[in-house]
Amino acid sequence: MTEVDRAAGATAQYGRLRSVGVFRARGSAPLGRCAVRTSNEFEGDSVGWLLWLALACSGGDGDDEGGPQVRVEPVSVVEVSLVGRGAVADQVGASAVVESELTANLVPEATGIITEILADEGDPVVEGQVLATLENISLGTGAAKARAEVSRLADQASRTRALFEQGAISARDLGEAEHALSTARLSLREASAGYGNTRMVAPFDGVVALRNVKVGELATSATAAFQVVDLDALRVVASFPERELGRVHPGQPVRLASAYDTEQGTTGIVQRVSPVVDSNTGTFRVTVSVNPGQNVLRPGQFVTVTVEVGRHEEVPVVPKKAVVYEDGVAVVYRVVDAPEPEEGEEDDEGDGEEGGSWWPFGGDEEEDDEGEGEAEESEGPKLVAERRVVTLGLVDDDWAEVMEGVGPDDTVVTVGQSHLRDGARVRPQETGSADDDLDEVGAVDDEGEGDPG
């Protein structure tokens, strides 16, 4: 058999396989499948095998190059929101540290050994409460000596006065005795005050924030033994750029949030605004008083300070996350109905659907067409994303004011728009309302109550 005859035989065999639907390919056929169907057809015929394999795995002969192809258009699942009307705040922000208006670092006025600790970190204290006591032998001895000297001079002055009344001594002798008694009393007061310094007391109502001493240690004035703070008198001192000097005023509301957890925060009010600008940093100081009674922020904590300097009410707004920036231009994607296809496009699409599947197993063409019809019915109306350039007004943490580009009641994409293109097909994700979520929680609770186990 010549090579031409072998090639002709391979072509004829390929035609027979194609006639039964094996190679109704819309792409290249899998290599493994080609090998299984032909392992016994061209045994010992290398030329016929290679020719048949080249034709089969290429997807068909020249007549099929222009065959019908099914166009699969991807659909992006997105989350959407309606354009509504609401309020948007004009804000300026900075970072700062929380501190207390009343903070006292207590150091012992006298050097001594700590004998007793009566308060620890986190304990609430009141003004005058003893926090610790220390022992200083010299101070105690000096006070005792001064007390004894006062007692002696008091007796001497009393006898001197009796002698003066009898005329036995002069007035000068009486004056000297009384002067010595007054001097001794001043020395006793000084010694008693020094001995009183061996007790450390709270200067105001607050909380012990720090304890740096232990029983038996030598306490000196070089190191603070205790720190007492008032947690009800917190403030934040922030530095704002000088361009905001004319916009920040006392009395404006402030939102304070933890720098590491924005969900943790509280509110405050602008208390003071410095009238001067620091020439080195180009900033001015703003003192914010934290609302008393809050238990979220603590002294020393880093926070973000957001001052509301203005507000627009009842303006068109979209969620801030709906706005994306493309080459510095603010853009939103509006969800609209897909345009009607032209007549030629409909014919092409119909021809493509008649092509069926290249896979000869697992169902015939009628089953595939039926499945495709059901899928199309479940998709609902075709929607596309329309790219819209918008003009923004005020933008806060949650909302953006839209001045131009979209109108009221338009539907915009809020999640999934970062990779969209103009005209791309989308399918809005169905999300339940808050009431539905509460109903589900209630149903779960009811089931839990009914379960005796």
VEXKE-370344 format. One record per residue (C-alpha): x, y, z; residue in one letter. Coordinates in steps of 0.1 Angstrom, whole numbers, padded with zeros to 4 digits, always signed. Layout:
REM VEXKE-370344
XYZA ...
This chain:
REM VEXKE-370344
+0000+0000+0000M +0015+0033-0010T +0017+0064+0012E -0011+0081-0009V -0034+0052-0003D -0027+0052+0034R -0035+0089+0036A -0067+0085+0016A -0077+0057+0040G -0070+0079+0070A -0091+0107+0055T -0120+0084+0048A -0118+0070+0083Q -0119+0105+0098Y -0149+0113+0076G -0168+0083+0090R -0160+0093+0126L -0171+0128+0119R -0204+0117+0104S -0214+0101+0137V -0207+0132+0157G -0173+0124+0172V -0156+0156+0159F -0183+0183+0161R -0156+0204+0177A -0159+0240+0188R -0123+0238+0198G -0095+0213+0197S -0104+0178+0207A -0086+0163+0238P -0055+0143+0229L -0064+0114+0252G -0098+0110+0236R -0082+0109+0201C -0059+0081+0212A -0086+0060+0227V -0108+0061+0197R -0080+0053+0172T -0057+0029+0190S -0071+0000+0170N -0078+0017+0138E -0043+0024+0124F -0022-0002+0142E +0011-0006+0122G +0002+0023+0100D +0024+0052+0112S +0017+0076+0084V -0021+0071+0086G -0020+0074+0123W -0001+0107+0123L -0023+0122+0095L -0055+0112+0113W -0042+0125+0146L -0033+0158+0131A -0067+0162+0115L -0086+0151+0146A -0068+0173+0172C -0069+0203+0149S -0107+0205+0154G -0117+0195+0118G -0108+0200+0082D -0108+0232+0063G -0145+0233+0059D -0150+0237+0097D -0128+0267+0101E -0156+0290+0096G -0182+0269+0115G -0206+0283+0141P -0192+0291+0175Q -0211+0298+0207V -0201+0331+0224R -0201+0328+0261V -0205+0362+0277E -0193+0364+0313P -0216+0378+0340V -0202+0395+0371S -0220+0391+0404V -0221+0425+0421V -0237+0443+0450E -0258+0474+0443V -0274+0503+0460S -0299+0530+0451L -0289+0567+0447V -0308+0584+0475G -0309+0617+0494R -0292+0623+0527G -0266+0643+0547A -0229+0645+0541V -0204+0660+0565A -0175+0682+0557D -0146+0669+0578Q -0110+0676+0586V -0088+0650+0604G -0056+0645+0623A -0039+0620+0646S -0032+0626+0683A -0028+0609+0717V -0054+0608+0745V -0043+0624+0778E -0059+0634+0811S -0064+0669+0823E -0055+0658+0858L -0024+0636+0859T +0000+0636+0889A +0033+0618+0892N +0039+0613+0930L +0075+0613+0943V +0083+0610+0980P +0095+0643+0996E +0116+0624+1020A +0139+0595+1014T +0128+0563+1032G +0122+0526+1032I +0087+0516+1019I +0069+0498+1048T +0034+0495+1035E +0015+0499+1002I -0022+0506+1005L -0032+0511+0968A -0023+0494+0935D -0027+0500+0898E -0063+0503+0888G -0076+0511+0922D -0099+0542+0925P -0087+0567+0952V -0101+0598+0968V -0083+0630+0977E -0061+0626+1008G -0062+0588+1007Q -0028+0572+1019V -0012+0552+0991L +0020+0541+1009A +0040+0547+1040T +0078+0548+1044L +0102+0549+1073E +0129+0575+1079N +0146+0571+1113I +0162+0606+1113S +0129+0623+1106L +0112+0604+1134G +0140+0611+1159T +0140+0648+1150G +0103+0651+1155A +0105+0634+1189A +0134+0657+1200K +0115+0688+1189A +0084+0676+1208R +0104+0670+1240A +0121+0705+1237E +0088+0722+1234V +0075+0704+1265S +0106+0715+1285R +0105+0751+1274L +0068+0753+1281A +0074+0743+1317D +0103+0768+1320Q +0083+0796+1306A +0055+0789+1331S +0078+0791+1361R +0094+0823+1347T +0060+0839+1344R +0052+0830+1381A +0085+0845+1393L +0079+0877+1372F +0045+0881+1389E +0062+0878+1423Q +0087+0905+1412G +0117+0881+1415A +0128+0885+1378I +0126+0912+1353S +0104+0915+1322A +0135+0908+1300R +0139+0874+1315D +0103+0866+1309L +0105+0877+1273G +0136+0855+1266E +0118+0824+1280A +0087+0830+1259E +0108+0836+1228H +0127+0803+1233A +0093+0785+1236L +0081+0800+1203S +0112+0790+1185T +0109+0754+1198A +0073+0752+1186R +0084+0763+1151L +0111+0736+1151S +0085+0710+1162L +0062+0720+1133R +0090+0717+1108E +0101+0683+1122A +0065+0671+1122S +0060+0682+1086A +0091+0663+1076G +0079+0632+1094Y +0045+0636+1077G +0063+0633+1044N +0068+0596+1050T +0032+0591+1039R +0022+0594+1002M -0014+0606+0997V -0036+0611+0966A -0038+0647+0955P -0073+0644+0939F -0100+0618+0931D -0089+0594+0904G -0074+0561+0896V -0039+0547+0903V -0024+0543+0869A +0012+0534+0879L +0030+0519+0909R +0068+0519+0908N +0077+0509+0944V +0077+0477+0964K +0077+0470+1001V +0113+0472+1015G +0127+0494+0987E +0143+0527+0992L +0121+0555+0978A +0137+0587+0967T +0126+0618+0949S +0145+0607+0918A +0117+0583+0907T +0080+0587+0907A +0064+0562+0931A +0028+0565+0919F +0008+0581+0891Q -0028+0591+0896V -0051+0601+0867V -0086+0613+0865D -0104+0593+0838L -0134+0616+0837D -0113+0646+0825A -0097+0633+0792L -0086+0655+0764R -0069+0653+0730V -0045+0679+0717V -0042+0676+0679A -0022+0696+0653S -0040+0707+0621F -0025+0723+0590P -0027+0760+0589E -0050+0760+0559R -0078+0748+0583E -0073+0776+0608L -0104+0795+0596G -0126+0764+0596R -0121+0750+0630V -0139+0767+0659H -0147+0759+0695P -0179+0740+0700G -0177+0719+0668Q -0185+0682+0672P -0156+0657+0670V -0154+0620+0665R -0125+0601+0681L -0117+0566+0670A -0089+0542+0679S -0061+0542+0654A -0060+0504+0654Y -0097+0497+0656D -0120+0522+0640T -0150+0505+0656E -0138+0516+0690Q -0143+0553+0696G -0164+0581+0712T -0173+0617+0706T -0161+0650+0719G -0162+0688+0713I -0136+0714+0703V -0127+0732+0735Q -0099+0755+0725R -0081+0766+0693V -0047+0780+0694S -0045+0815+0678P -0009+0810+0666V +0007+0787+0640V +0039+0768+0647D +0064+0781+0621S +0084+0749+0623N +0056+0725+0615T +0030+0748+0599G +0003+0736+0622T -0019+0749+0650F -0031+0732+0682R -0067+0722+0688V -0077+0709+0722T -0107+0685+0722V -0125+0676+0754S -0136+0639+0755V -0172+0633+0766N -0171+0623+0803P -0185+0589+0812G -0171+0570+0782Q -0150+0539+0789N -0135+0532+0755V -0106+0555+0752L -0078+0556+0778R -0048+0580+0783P -0019+0573+0761G -0040+0558+0733Q -0035+0568+0697F -0067+0581+0680V -0078+0597+0648T -0095+0630+0653V -0123+0640+0629T -0138+0675+0632V -0170+0682+0615E -0167+0717+0600V -0198+0717+0578G -0227+0696+0566R -0250+0694+0535H -0285+0681+0541E -0309+0664+0517E -0284+0661+0488V -0280+0631+0463P -0256+0606+0479V -0241+0573+0470V -0221+0550+0493P -0185+0560+0493K -0174+0525+0483K -0194+0529+0451A -0169+0555+0438V -0138+0543+0420V -0110+0565+0406Y -0097+0558+0371E -0068+0580+0361D -0078+0604+0388G -0114+0607+0376V -0143+0597+0399A -0164+0570+0383V -0194+0550+0393V -0210+0521+0374Y -0248+0523+0369R -0268+0492+0364V -0291+0495+0333V -0310+0471+0310D -0289+0456+0283A -0295+0472+0248P -0315+0452+0223E -0292+0433+0199P -0292+0441+0162E -0308+0418+0137E -0275+0404+0125G -0263+0397+0160E -0295+0377+0168E -0290+0355+0137D -0254+0348+0146D -0264+0339+0181E -0292+0316+0169G -0267+0298+0145D -0243+0294+0174G -0269+0277+0196E -0277+0252+0169E -0242+0239+0169G -0246+0218+0200G -0217+0204+0220S -0186+0185+0207W -0188+0160+0235W -0206+0128+0222P -0214+0114+0256F -0238+0123+0284G -0268+0135+0264G -0279+0145+0230D -0284+0179+0215E -0320+0182+0225E -0311+0178+0262E -0284+0204+0259D -0308+0229+0242D -0334+0223+0269E -0308+0229+0297G -0297+0261+0281E -0332+0273+0279G -0338+0267+0316E -0306+0285+0324A -0316+0315+0304E -0350+0316+0321E -0334+0316+0356S -0311+0344+0347E -0339+0369+0344G -0335+0402+0325P -0301+0410+0311K -0284+0439+0329L -0252+0457+0321V -0229+0481+0339A -0227+0516+0324E -0196+0536+0333R -0205+0571+0345R -0181+0599+0353V -0195+0618+0383V -0188+0652+0399T -0185+0649+0437L -0192+0673+0464G -0186+0665+0500L -0173+0631+0509V -0173+0617+0545D -0165+0582+0558D -0197+0566+0545D -0213+0588+0518W -0203+0608+0488A -0224+0637+0475E -0230+0634+0437V -0235+0667+0419M -0235+0653+0383E -0234+0620+0366G -0262+0599+0381V -0298+0608+0392G -0321+0599+0420P -0333+0562+0421D -0304+0551+0398D -0288+0518+0408T -0251+0518+0412V -0226+0490+0419V -0210+0491+0454T -0190+0459+0454V -0173+0443+0424G -0169+0474+0402Q -0131+0475+0404S -0127+0451+0374H -0158+0461+0354L -0158+0476+0320R -0184+0497+0303D -0212+0475+0290G -0202+0444+0309A -0230+0421+0320R -0238+0420+0357V -0261+0402+0380R -0270+0420+0412P -0266+0399+0443Q -0298+0394+0463E -0293+0403+0499T -0319+0401+0527G -0331+0431+0546S -0324+0438+0583A -0359+0427+0592D -0353+0394+0575D -0321+0389+0595D -0339+0396+0627L -0367+0371+0618D -0341+0344+0612E -0325+0351+0645V -0358+0349+0662G -0366+0316+0645A -0333+0301+0656V -0340+0312+0692D -0374+0296+0691D -0359+0264+0679E -0333+0264+0707G -0360+0270+0733E -0381+0241+0720G -0352+0216+0720D -0351+0199+0754P -0315+0187+0748G 
